[in-house]
Amino acid sequence: MARRAGDGMPAAVWAPVGMLLAVAGNQPIVSAVHEPRPYTTLSGILVLADRSPDPSFPSDHATMAGAVAAGLLLVSWRLGLLAVAAAAVMGFARVYIGAHYPADVLAGFAVGAAVTLLGYLLARRPIAAGLDWSAGTRLRPLLRAGGAAAVDEAATASR
């Protein structure tokens, strides 16, 4: 899908990188805020998950989901909206099982999406330049629509 879209490949390359950077950037925030999880502060709640000693705010799961959803929105609106819906279900589940407060999840979505979207604004042109350069190499079938057939056509045309 990304190979057929005009700006799809830089976004597809950036999406996993943005997610990794978002999760890495979330860790200092989690350590600084150090909010206890709901099951450690609210007595008598039903906990449906293994208890973790990690702090709660912002949610790492939600940060990752927000980053992935934002990255996929850059590649394809249809795929991105599906990812947003899946992220919302995951966020609800994290609250439902008692692992996070709703604000933990919403903040995680915001951190993940912000890192991915802002990072893409900075990285799009260098990634596109690298992809344009590598399109003249044996990586072309991975980068352009048509795959191996496009390489065969280009080789035939150059003869």
C-alpha positions in Angstrom: 0.0 0.0 0.0 2.8 2.4 0.9 4.7 1.6 -2.3 1.7 2.7 -4.4 1.0 6.0 -2.5 3.1 9.0 -3.4 4.3 9.9 0.1 3.5 6.5 1.6 7.0 5.1 1.8 8.6 7.8 3.9 5.7 7.5 6.3 5.9 3.7 6.3 9.6 3.9 7.1 9.1 6.5 9.8 6.1 4.9 11.6 8.1 2.2 13.5 11.0 4.6 14.2 8.5 7.1 15.6 7.0 4.5 17.8 10.3 3.5 19.2 11.3 7.1 19.9 7.9 7.8 21.5 8.3 4.9 23.9 11.9 5.9 24.7 10.8 9.5 25.3 7.9 8.4 27.5 10.2 6.7 30.0 11.7 9.9 31.5 8.1 11.3 31.9 7.0 8.1 33.7 10.0 8.3 36.0 9.5 12.0 36.7 5.8 11.9 37.4 5.9 8.5 39.2 2.2 8.1 39.6 1.1 4.9 41.4 -1.2 2.6 39.5 -4.9 2.5 40.4 -4.7 -0.9 42.0 -2.1 0.3 44.5 -4.1 3.4 45.6 -7.8 2.3 45.3 -8.7 -0.4 47.8 -11.3 -2.9 47.0 -11.1 -2.7 43.1 -11.1 -5.9 41.1 -7.7 -6.2 39.4 -7.7 -8.3 36.2 -4.0 -8.1 35.5 -0.7 -9.0 37.1 0.4 -6.2 39.4 3.3 -4.2 38.1 5.6 -2.1 40.2 6.1 0.4 37.3 4.5 3.8 37.6 1.2 4.5 35.7 1.4 7.9 34.0 1.6 8.1 31.0 0.8 4.6 29.8 3.5 2.9 27.8 0.9 0.8 26.0 -1.1 3.8 25.1 2.1 5.7 24.0 3.0 2.9 21.7 -0.6 2.6 20.4 -0.9 6.3 19.8 2.4 6.4 17.9 1.5 3.5 15.7 -1.9 4.9 15.0 -0.5 8.2 14.0 2.2 6.6 11.9 -0.4 4.5 10.1 -2.6 7.6 9.5 0.4 9.1 7.7 0.5 6.1 5.4 -3.2 5.5 4.8 -6.3 7.1 6.3 -8.2 3.8 6.1 -5.5 1.8 7.8 -4.9 4.6 10.3 -8.5 4.8 11.4 -8.5 1.1 11.9 -5.4 1.5 14.1 -7.1 4.4 16.0 -10.1 2.1 16.7 -7.8 -0.7 17.9 -5.9 1.8 20.1 -9.1 3.0 21.7 -10.1 -0.6 22.5 -6.7 -1.3 24.0 -6.8 2.0 26.0 -10.3 1.0 27.4 -8.9 -2.4 28.3 -6.0 -0.9 30.3 -8.4 1.1 32.3 -10.9 -1.7 32.7 -8.4 -4.1 34.1 -7.3 -1.6 36.7 -3.8 -1.0 35.3 -4.3 2.7 34.4 -6.5 5.8 35.1 -8.2 7.2 32.0 -5.8 10.2 32.1 -2.8 7.9 31.9 -4.1 6.4 28.7 -5.1 9.7 27.1 -1.7 11.2 27.9 0.0 8.2 26.4 -2.0 8.5 23.2 -1.0 12.2 23.1 2.7 11.6 23.7 2.9 8.8 21.1 1.0 10.7 18.4 2.9 14.0 19.1 6.3 12.3 18.8 5.4 10.4 15.6 3.8 13.4 13.9 6.3 16.0 14.9 9.2 13.7 14.2 7.8 12.9 10.7 7.7 16.6 9.9 11.5 16.7 10.6 12.4 13.3 9.1 10.2 13.2 6.0 12.6 14.9 3.6 15.7 13.0 4.6 13.9 9.7 4.5 12.4 10.6 1.1 15.9 11.5 -0.2 17.3 8.2 1.1 14.5 6.3 -0.5 15.0 8.1 -3.8 18.7 7.2 -3.7 18.0 3.6 -2.8 15.4 3.2 -5.6 18.4 3.0 -8.0 19.7 0.0 -6.1 18.6 -3.6 -5.7 16.2 -2.4 -3.0 13.9 -1.0 -5.7 11.4 -3.9 -5.5 10.9 -3.2 -1.8 10.4 0.6 -2.4 8.3 1.0 -5.5 5.0 -0.5 -6.7 5.4 -3.3 -9.3 8.2 -5.1 -7.3 10.4 -7.3 -9.4 8.5 -6.7 -12.6 9.4 -3.0 -12.4 13.1 -3.9 -12.1 12.8 -6.3 -15.1 11.1 -3.5 -17.2 13.8 -1.0 -16.2 16.5 -3.4 -17.1 14.9 -4.2 -20.5 14.3 -0.5 -21.3 18.0 0.4 -20.6 19.2 -2.2 -23.2 
